[in-house]
Amino acid sequence: MLGRVRKFCARLLHAVRAAPGDGRDKRTHNLFEAAAAYVSACAEDDQARIDEAAGWVSPEALSFGVNELACRAVIALARERDESPGTVARALLGLPAA
């Protein structure tokens, strides 16, 4: 058990020391900020911003944030259009009605 804790602490310390950056941006970003920046950069096909936003959080957190953003967007559009979320999602993806 102690060996696992030691390995975890060593990996954590190594990750902190190896973290890129020049110290200018001390603010941390939450996963929703990262997801919003990532999705908007993808929509604008801005690879530099995509890479930057992808580095703010772990890939798993980014995936969760993008999923949450997609769910909220589909729900908002469904309410706006007075349609079901399934209908809106299929329309956004260009799929035929179910």
N, C-alpha and C positions, 0 to 999 in steps of 0.2 A: 504494500500500500504506500509506504513512504517512498519507494522507488518511483511510483507513478506520479506522486506529487512533485518529486524532484524533477522528473522529466518534463512535466507540465510547466513548472516554473522556469526551467531552462529554455523551453521553446518560447514561452511568453517573453522572457527577457531578450532572447535573440530577435524576436519579431519587433519588439520595441526599439532595439538598437538599430535594426536594419530598415526601419520605416523610412521611406523616402520623404524628402521635404527639406526645405531650407530654413524652417522655423518661422516663416512669415505668417502662415495661416494656422493659428493656434486653435481656431474654432472647430469643434467637431460637428459633423453633419448627422442628422438622424436618417433613418431608412426612408422616410417619406420624402424628405428633401432630395435624397439621392434618386429615388424613383421618379419624382417629378422632373428633375434635371435630366435624367437618363432618357426618359420617354420623349421629352420635348426636344432633346438633342437628336434622338433617332428620327423624329418627325421632320427635323430640319436637315438631316443627313450631315451633321457636324461631328466628325470623328473625334476631334480633339476634346469636345465637351462630353462625348460619350465615354471616352477613356477616363476623363477626369471624374465624372460622376460615378463610374464603375469602381473607382478606387476609394471612394468615400466610405463604403461599407463592405461587408463580406458579400460574396456572390449569393449566398443563401438569403441574406437580409434584403439584398437588392431584388431578388426574385420575389420574395414575399411582398415587398413594397410595390413592385410593378403589378403583381396580381391584385393587390388591394386597390390600386389606382384604376385598373381595368374594371373591377367590379363596381366601384363607385361611379365611374364614367358611364357604364352601361345602365346602371340604375337611374342616374340623372337624365340620360337621354330617353330612357323608357318613360319616365314621368313626364318629360317635356313633350314627347310625341304621343303620349297616352297609349302606349303599346306595351307588350310584355317584354321583360328583359331578354328572353330567348329570341324573340322576333328581332329586336334591335341588334343583338350580338350576331345573329346570322346575317342580317343586312350589312353590318359593318365589315364582315368578312367576305361578303359577296356570295354567300351561300343561298341556295333556293329555300323558300319557306318550307317548314316541316309539315 
